[in-house]
Amino acid sequence: MKKVLFSLLLLVALSPIVHGQGCSVCTKTAQGLDNKSANGINTGIIYLAFLPLTIMGTLGYIWWRSSSRNA
């Protein structure tokens, strides 16, 4: 269990390094757009983030609920 937790934490810790270069590209693209297009990009980012965050939240809630029952 400790190895799995360590691997997961390591993966999360290294994730921004891999995906960090996309932020500057999005910023430069959004700077050249009008306000309506920039709002569309922000809405798209929220839309794409919704499903993974919902899945993680649901799994976390199930895990918390099952661990509180066992205690």
Summary of the structure (lengths in Angstrom):
residues: 71
radius of gyration: 17.8
end to end distance: 18.2
largest distance: 54.9
contacts: 126
relative contact order: 0.05
helix: 92%
strand: 0%
